[in-house]
Amino acid sequence: MKGGVLLGPSVLGRSKSYLHRIFPSWSTPTLESVASIGLLYFLFLVGLELDLHSIRRSGKRAFSIAAVGISLPFVCGIGVAVILRKTVEGADEPGFAQFLVFMGVALSITAFPVLARILAELKLLTTRVGETAMAAAAFNDVVAWILLALAVALAGNGSGSHKSPLISVWVLLSGLAFVVLMMVAVRPAMEVVARRGENDAGDEVYVCLTLAGVLVSGFMTDLIGIHSIFGAFVFGLTIPKEGNFAKKLTERIEDFVLGLLLPLYFASSGLKTDVTTIRGASAWGLLVLVIATACAGKILGTFAVAMFCMIPARESLTLGVLMNTKGLVELIVLNIGKEKKVTFFFLLFLHILMFTYTNLAPYTCSPIKY
């Protein structure tokens, strides 16, 4: 991401001759297409890691933490969105409803994959705090991606308030039908594929079939009018977590997706980011406002409900910091919003700062011993 910012219009790309020579116009669609494929498989991995049964097993405590941990920042995001629409020039161009939903999702979502890796590195996955955080983050992610699908359905192709509400309703109903179809019809079929794919002989066929299913699911949701990543995420949920097939899939594609394709998505985001557009005290003030609101809403909301659930103050604060894990998922949300002409360009720089902030999470939690 830093490489993309340095190579893009923020630093070296300020020279137009350099920018056109290093990144000619024909290269940008190719880079973005490869990055989009990586994003599709990354969301599939997120769905593959999420175990819906663990959410039910975690009980009311994790559910309460997740509910307040997403609702309070979401409400705060709506307040920030109202301020932005009154302050920033051109902020009233997108439709009011989709702008509010996009801002709410961007401030309330938790980066489940990043959180899982932080907990694994700190050896907290098997502790009470780790299990509670993972279950709450899983529920948080499911709700956030559904809300994001709602926002995309409302935004359409950037037509904003000129778009018929009936079209949004149709898109939402089609998306709901897609989820029901995946869980009722595709999930049992994937259980059969998983059982057969666990055998060493001929397992490549079932792996390839599953990876093709990711692309088909993404194509279907894109055809419906919801972003393709939602289809990949739901398809990941249909893969049974019992047995070795899910583990085998992860081992086959995780390094390639996280080591090559996803960094291309980060670099592409950096290339589209122009830090110099943030000028003046008001712009920097809004930047600080959004960051402070996102962090405070997540940490304080989680801390308060954890204390209410009789969790010690130190563990409650740890849960708040862990649930505030953001980063790449935020960039995905903001990039989708930018594609739909809902969010603003300088917010990408905001989430680069938030990405740096959340990398401090392990150092914030590390003194806690279990």
KELUM-545262 format. One line per field, with one value per residue (C-alpha): residue in three letters; z, x, y; residue number from 1. Coordinates in steps of 0.2 Angstrom, whole numbers, plus 5000, padded with zeros to 4 digits. Example, Ala and Ser with C-alpha at 12.3 -4.5 7.8 and 13.67 -1.06 7.14 Angstrom:
<atoms>
tivo c(ALA,SER);
c3 c(5039,5036);
c1 c(5062,5068);
c2 c(4978,4995);
gutor c(1,2);
</atoms>
This chain:
<atoms>
tivo c(MET,LYS,GLY,GLY,VAL,LEU,LEU,GLY,PRO,SER,VAL,LEU,GLY,ARG,SER,LYS,SER,TYR,LEU,HIS,ARG,ILE,PHE,PRO,SER,TRP,SER,THR,PRO,THR,LEU,GLU,SER,VAL,ALA,SER,ILE,GLY,LEU,LEU,TYR,PHE,LEU,PHE,LEU,VAL,GLY,LEU,GLU,LEU,ASP,LEU,HIS,SER,ILE,ARG,ARG,SER,GLY,LYS,ARG,ALA,PHE,SER,ILE,ALA,ALA,VAL,GLY,ILE,SER,LEU,PRO,PHE,VAL,CYS,GLY,ILE,GLY,VAL,ALA,VAL,ILE,LEU,ARG,LYS,THR,VAL,GLU,GLY,ALA,ASP,GLU,PRO,GLY,PHE,ALA,GLN,PHE,LEU,VAL,PHE,MET,GLY,VAL,ALA,LEU,SER,ILE,THR,ALA,PHE,PRO,VAL,LEU,ALA,ARG,ILE,LEU,ALA,GLU,LEU,LYS,LEU,LEU,THR,THR,ARG,VAL,GLY,GLU,THR,ALA,MET,ALA,ALA,ALA,ALA,PHE,ASN,ASP,VAL,VAL,ALA,TRP,ILE,LEU,LEU,ALA,LEU,ALA,VAL,ALA,LEU,ALA,GLY,ASN,GLY,SER,GLY,SER,HIS,LYS,SER,PRO,LEU,ILE,SER,VAL,TRP,VAL,LEU,LEU,SER,GLY,LEU,ALA,PHE,VAL,VAL,LEU,MET,MET,VAL,ALA,VAL,ARG,PRO,ALA,MET,GLU,VAL,VAL,ALA,ARG,ARG,GLY,GLU,ASN,ASP,ALA,GLY,ASP,GLU,VAL,TYR,VAL,CYS,LEU,THR,LEU,ALA,GLY,VAL,LEU,VAL,SER,GLY,PHE,MET,THR,ASP,LEU,ILE,GLY,ILE,HIS,SER,ILE,PHE,GLY,ALA,PHE,VAL,PHE,GLY,LEU,THR,ILE,PRO,LYS,GLU,GLY,ASN,PHE,ALA,LYS,LYS,LEU,THR,GLU,ARG,ILE,GLU,ASP,PHE,VAL,LEU,GLY,LEU,LEU,LEU,PRO,LEU,TYR,PHE,ALA,SER,SER,GLY,LEU,LYS,THR,ASP,VAL,THR,THR,ILE,ARG,GLY,ALA,SER,ALA,TRP,GLY,LEU,LEU,VAL,LEU,VAL,ILE,ALA,THR,ALA,CYS,ALA,GLY,LYS,ILE,LEU,GLY,THR,PHE,ALA,VAL,ALA,MET,PHE,CYS,MET,ILE,PRO,ALA,ARG,GLU,SER,LEU,THR,LEU,GLY,VAL,LEU,MET,ASN,THR,LYS,GLY,LEU,VAL,GLU,LEU,ILE,VAL,LEU,ASN,ILE,GLY,LYS,GLU,LYS,LYS,VAL,THR,PHE,PHE,PHE,LEU,LEU,PHE,LEU,HIS,ILE,LEU,MET,PHE,THR,TYR,THR,ASN,LEU,ALA,PRO,TYR,THR,CYS,SER,PRO,ILE,LYS,TYR);
c3 c(5000,5004,4988,4979,4987,4983,4965,4963,4962,4980,4977,4961,4951,4952,4936,4923,4911,4924,4928,4910,4907,4922,4922,4905,4903,4896,4912,4925,4920,4920,4937,4944,4936,4944,4961,4960,4958,4973,4983,4978,4984,5000,5004,5001,5013,5026,5024,5024,5041,5049,5058,5060,5073,5084,5084,5091,5104,5111,5119,5123,5129,5112,5104,5115,5113,5094,5093,5103,5095,5078,5082,5092,5079,5066,5074,5077,5058,5054,5064,5055,5038,5042,5047,5031,5020,5028,5028,5012,4995,4984,4999,4995,4978,4983,4989,5008,5013,5004,5011,5029,5027,5019,5032,5046,5039,5037,5055,5063,5054,5062,5051,5056,5047,5054,5072,5070,5065,5080,5092,5085,5086,5104,5108,5114,5103,5116,5130,5136,5128,5112,5110,5114,5102,5088,5090,5092,5076,5066,5070,5067,5050,5044,5049,5041,5024,5024,5027,5014,5001,5006,5003,4986,4982,4987,4977,4961,4948,4956,4951,4969,4973,4955,4957,4959,4976,4968,4960,4977,4984,4969,4972,4990,4988,4974,4986,5000,4987,4983,5001,5004,4988,4993,5011,5005,4989,4987,5005,5005,4988,4995,5010,4997,4988,5004,5009,4992,4992,5008,4999,4992,4975,4963,4976,4964,4954,4969,4974,4956,4956,4972,4966,4950,4962,4970,4953,4948,4965,4963,4945,4951,4965,4952,4940,4954,4957,4973,4974,4968,4985,4994,4983,4986,5005,5006,4995,5008,5022,5013,5014,5029,5043,5049,5041,5031,5015,5022,5029,5012,5002,5014,5012,4993,4990,5005,5002,4984,4988,5003,4996,4979,4974,4989,4990,4972,4978,4991,4978,4967,4981,4985,4966,4967,4983,4982,4999,4993,4991,5010,5012,5026,5044,5041,5030,5043,5057,5048,5046,5065,5069,5058,5066,5083,5081,5074,5087,5102,5096,5094,5110,5122,5115,5117,5134,5141,5136,5142,5159,5159,5156,5172,5162,5172,5166,5160,5149,5143,5137,5128,5119,5114,5107,5098,5091,5084,5072,5055,5040,5024,5027,5029,5012,5004,5010,5005,4988,4984,4990,4979,4964,4968,4969,4987,4998,4996,4990,5005,5016,5008,5016,5032,5032,5028,5044,5052,5045,5053,5070,5070,5067,5085,5092,5096,5106,5115,5121,5123,5142,5146,5153,5154);
c1 c(5000,5014,5022,5006,5005,5023,5021,5004,4999,5003,5022,5031,5015,5013,5024,5011,5025,5032,5014,5010,5026,5026,5007,5000,4981,4980,4989,4976,4962,4973,4980,4963,4956,4969,4967,4948,4951,4962,4949,4936,4946,4950,4932,4930,4943,4935,4919,4929,4936,4919,4910,4892,4890,4903,4892,4878,4889,4896,4880,4872,4888,4897,4880,4878,4896,4894,4877,4883,4900,4892,4877,4886,4899,4886,4875,4891,4895,4877,4881,4898,4889,4877,4892,4901,4886,4884,4903,4911,4908,4899,4895,4876,4878,4876,4859,4856,4852,4866,4879,4873,4874,4891,4898,4890,4898,4915,4916,4908,4915,4929,4942,4939,4955,4966,4959,4962,4980,4983,4975,4985,5001,4998,4992,4975,4964,4960,4958,4941,4944,4950,4935,4923,4932,4932,4913,4908,4919,4911,4894,4900,4907,4891,4880,4892,4893,4874,4873,4886,4876,4861,4872,4877,4859,4854,4868,4866,4878,4880,4864,4860,4844,4838,4837,4820,4817,4808,4825,4833,4819,4821,4840,4838,4825,4835,4850,4840,4834,4852,4857,4843,4848,4866,4861,4847,4854,4872,4877,4872,4880,4896,4895,4896,4910,4920,4918,4924,4938,4945,4953,4970,4966,4958,4955,4962,4946,4935,4947,4945,4927,4926,4937,4926,4911,4918,4919,4901,4894,4903,4896,4878,4878,4886,4872,4859,4866,4876,4895,4903,4913,4896,4894,4911,4909,4892,4900,4913,4900,4893,4909,4908,4921,4922,4935,4950,4943,4942,4959,4966,4957,4965,4983,4981,4976,4980,4998,4995,4980,4987,5005,5002,4984,4979,4995,4990,4974,4983,4995,4980,4972,4988,4989,4971,4975,4980,4985,4988,4969,4968,4971,4966,4962,4944,4949,4961,4949,4936,4949,4953,4934,4931,4946,4942,4923,4927,4939,4929,4913,4920,4931,4919,4904,4912,4920,4903,4893,4908,4907,4889,4892,4902,4919,4934,4938,4955,4948,4934,4946,4956,4940,4937,4954,4953,4935,4942,4954,4952,4963,4961,4942,4940,4949,4937,4922,4929,4934,4917,4910,4921,4916,4898,4902,4896,4912,4925,4943,4952,4943,4955,4969,4960,4959,4978,4980,4968,4977,4993,4984,4977,4994,4998,4984,4996,5007,4992,4986,5003,5005,4990,4995,4983);
c2 c(5000,5012,5007,5012,5028,5032,5027,5036,5054,5058,5057,5052,5052,5070,5070,5066,5060,5048,5042,5038,5030,5018,5015,5018,5018,5000,4993,5000,4989,4974,4978,4981,4965,4954,4963,4960,4942,4942,4951,4939,4924,4933,4936,4917,4913,4925,4915,4899,4903,4909,4895,4899,4886,4894,4910,4900,4891,4907,4912,4928,4936,4937,4941,4956,4962,4960,4969,4984,4984,4986,4997,5011,5014,5013,5026,5037,5034,5041,5057,5059,5057,5071,5082,5078,5081,5098,5102,5094,5102,5089,5077,5079,5072,5053,5048,5051,5033,5024,5037,5034,5015,5016,5027,5017,5000,5008,5014,4998,4983,4972,4965,4946,4939,4952,4949,4930,4932,4944,4932,4918,4927,4932,4914,4921,4910,4897,4910,4917,4934,4926,4915,4929,4941,4928,4924,4942,4947,4933,4939,4957,4952,4943,4958,4971,4962,4961,4979,4983,4973,4984,4999,4993,4989,5006,5014,5005,5011,5028,5035,5041,5048,5047,5028,5020,5013,4998,4993,4993,4982,4970,4969,4965,4952,4944,4944,4936,4923,4920,4917,4905,4895,4894,4888,4876,4869,4873,4869,4851,4849,4856,4844,4830,4838,4840,4822,4816,4829,4823,4808,4810,4803,4815,4829,4842,4840,4845,4859,4866,4864,4874,4888,4889,4890,4905,4914,4909,4915,4931,4933,4929,4943,4955,4951,4954,4971,4967,4967,4951,4949,4946,4930,4924,4927,4917,4903,4902,4900,4885,4875,4863,4866,4848,4837,4841,4849,4867,4866,4858,4873,4886,4878,4877,4895,4906,4909,4914,4925,4934,4934,4940,4945,4954,4965,4970,4976,4986,4993,4998,5007,5017,5021,5029,5039,5057,5063,5080,5082,5084,5103,5115,5114,5109,5094,5088,5091,5080,5067,5067,5067,5051,5042,5047,5042,5025,5021,5028,5020,5003,5002,5011,5002,4985,4990,4995,4979,4968,4976,4974,4955,4954,4953,4961,4979,4974,4960,4972,4985,4971,4966,4984,4986,4969,4972,4989,4979,4987,4989,4979,4976,4995,4998,4986,4995,5012,5006,4999,5016,5025,5014,5018,5036,5037,5040,5053,5051,5058,5044,5031,5041,5040,5021,5020,5029,5017,5002,5009,5012,4994,4986,4993,4982,4967,4979,4986,4968,4960,4963,4953,4936,4920);
gutor c(1,2,3,4,5,6,7,8,9,10,11,12,13,14,15,16,17,18,19,20,21,22,23,24,25,26,27,28,29,30,31,32,33,34,35,36,37,38,39,40,41,42,43,44,45,46,47,48,49,50,51,52,53,54,55,56,57,58,59,60,61,62,63,64,65,66,67,68,69,70,71,72,73,74,75,76,77,78,79,80,81,82,83,84,85,86,87,88,89,90,91,92,93,94,95,96,97,98,99,100,101,102,103,104,105,106,107,108,109,110,111,112,113,114,115,116,117,118,119,120,121,122,123,124,125,126,127,128,129,130,131,132,133,134,135,136,137,138,139,140,141,142,143,144,145,146,147,148,149,150,151,152,153,154,155,156,157,158,159,160,161,162,163,164,165,166,167,168,169,170,171,172,173,174,175,176,177,178,179,180,181,182,183,184,185,186,187,188,189,190,191,192,193,194,195,196,197,198,199,200,201,202,203,204,205,206,207,208,209,210,211,212,213,214,215,216,217,218,219,220,221,222,223,224,225,226,227,228,229,230,231,232,233,234,235,236,237,238,239,240,241,242,243,244,245,246,247,248,249,250,251,252,253,254,255,256,257,258,259,260,261,262,263,264,265,266,267,268,269,270,271,272,273,274,275,276,277,278,279,280,281,282,283,284,285,286,287,288,289,290,291,292,293,294,295,296,297,298,299,300,301,302,303,304,305,306,307,308,309,310,311,312,313,314,315,316,317,318,319,320,321,322,323,324,325,326,327,328,329,330,331,332,333,334,335,336,337,338,339,340,341,342,343,344,345,346,347,348,349,350,351,352,353,354,355,356,357,358,359,360,361,362,363,364,365,366,367,368,369,370);
</atoms>
